[in-house]
């Protein structure tokens, strides 16, 4: 997925992964019971980012993002220092 946002310096643009709509036992979760996911897939990186690359799955600090919606896609802009880990 190409990003319409081109991050500067140590910023990363990511798209949040979808939250599960059912529990492991099959119980449906209404929107009010769902937590926002802190997992995302990186779609663009700034020139000073060293630790992650495009298509990496990341875990980030929950309240450290800037959220933008462009063409019905929600993008997150995250500072590299607010990324906690990558997932393989």
Secondary structure in CASP SS format (residue, H / E / C, confidence):
PFRMAT SS
TARGET T0000
AUTHOR 0000-0000-0000
METHOD secondary structure of the structure
MODEL  1
X C 1.00
X C 1.00
X C 1.00
X C 1.00
X C 1.00
X C 1.00
X C 1.00
X C 1.00
X C 1.00
X C 1.00
X E 1.00
X E 1.00
X E 1.00
X E 1.00
X E 1.00
X E 1.00
X C 1.00
X C 1.00
X C 1.00
X C 1.00
X C 1.00
X E 1.00
X C 1.00
X C 1.00
X C 1.00
X C 1.00
X C 1.00
X E 1.00
X C 1.00
X C 1.00
X H 1.00
X H 1.00
X H 1.00
X C 1.00
X C 1.00
X C 1.00
X C 1.00
X C 1.00
X E 1.00
X E 1.00
X E 1.00
X E 1.00
X E 1.00
X E 1.00
X E 1.00
X C 1.00
X C 1.00
X C 1.00
X C 1.00
X C 1.00
X C 1.00
X C 1.00
X C 1.00
X C 1.00
X C 1.00
X C 1.00
X E 1.00
X E 1.00
X E 1.00
X E 1.00
X C 1.00
X C 1.00
X C 1.00
X C 1.00
X E 1.00
X E 1.00
X E 1.00
X E 1.00
X E 1.00
X E 1.00
X C 1.00
X C 1.00
X E 1.00
X E 1.00
X E 1.00
X E 1.00
X E 1.00
X E 1.00
X E 1.00
X H 1.00
X H 1.00
X H 1.00
X E 1.00
X E 1.00
X E 1.00
X E 1.00
X E 1.00
X C 1.00
END
